[in-house]
Amino acid sequence: MKITPRKILLNPGPGTTSQGVKDALVVEDICPREKEFQEVMESLRRDLVKVVHQGKDYDCVMFAGSGTAVMDACINSVVPPGKKILIVNNGAYGTRLVSIAKAYGIEVEELNFDWDAPPSLEVLEKKLSSDENNAIDCIAMVHHETTTGLLNPVKEIGEIARRFGKTFIVDAISSYAAIPMEIEKLNIDYMLSTSNKCIQGMAGISFVIAKISALESAAKFPSRSYYLDLCEQYAYMKRTGQMTFTAPVQIVYALQQAVKEYFEEGAEKRRARYSENWETLYKGLSDLGFQFLLKPEYESKILLSVREPTHPDFDFDTLHDRLYAKGFTIYPGKIANTKTFRLAVIGDLRKQDMVEFVDALKTTLEEMGIDQQLYR
Ligand SMILES: Cc1ncc(COP(=O)(O)O)c(C=O)c1O
């Protein structure tokens, strides 16, 4: 069998994939309308629900598309006409949820918080208590803000959503399969994720793990989108086992293999592997003199936001290009007034990869003439 050269991707997905996932892409040609393919899809959907410890009350609705496709499908499909969505926003992906709702003319209550700390639960409760006409129907948030690496308090906000009787939508695009979660205990009605992040498949599929009773209620609302209609897609999948429109066949097989590898590894061990990767990076970069964006207690241990050195010879693009040539991909920041770059530890990566990365980073800084004093 051909072994594909391995690259260390420290961008927050698509991540480094295993050889097994790469091999699973090369399959016999098959029409996605065949029964054999439907069976693959149906068992894959069941397994994706099992990742968050659920069975009968939740189902998985899949789309061909990146993570943003299910952010769009969920927001446009589940907010009742004339009602509002409250979005807890402390990062670029929270802002994207707001933009999607606005694009459909859905009224948004935006709760904006600083990007380097968790949102205030008191402010959220106050907002909901002052909603006298019960205009707010849904609460949406991002679990792991990939902008910064901050882990938001999903359990606490889920508890508030339950108490106030709100539909609860969680973008878990970069935390699903990285952090063990029990969807029902977290009171989540809709959890969003994608094939190419912590489940470790290839890019091309995004999915919603949805509470069936919530989907059935939302099916009564008028449709706002033709392609990205969550309830239509669910109805079609339930009836036929297929996606309404052409499925990305090979990506489905790769995801099936990735899910198999997830269960072989186990939820706790995956979390422990990512944490070990992250801690190795944190220690290695601290020793080199780097500083970080977040307080340690807010870190997800899935991604590390590093403050860009202010040394006059530091240049992110040069660092990126030199590391890329050595087989390591790093990723720019996304924060307006603070210069950062990001290192994600997801994908088929281990401690040894992090050790080698830190070595390569040290050598590259030396090549760039940057001494130990990174910040001036
Ligand atoms: C938390 C979160 N939400 C949404 C997205 C958007 O996903 P995509 O870029 O696949 O459309 C990302 C991508 O990194 C993400 O990290």
The ligand as a Gaussian input file, in Angstrom:
#p B3LYP/6-31G(d) Opt

LIG

0 1
 C      -16.238000      26.970000      16.164000
 C      -16.315000      27.006000      14.671000
 N      -17.486000      27.263000      14.082000
 C      -17.603000      27.309000      12.759000
 C      -16.528000      27.102000      11.923000
 C      -16.705000      27.194000      10.449000
 O      -16.407000      26.011000       9.817000
 P      -15.972000      25.984000       8.278000
 O      -14.745000      26.840000       8.165000
 O      -15.704000      24.525000       8.070000
 O      -17.104000      26.499000       7.485000
 C      -15.281000      26.852000      12.481000
 C      -14.099000      26.663000      11.643000
 O      -12.970000      26.673000      12.063000
 C      -15.180000      26.794000      13.889000
 O      -13.998000      26.540000      14.475000

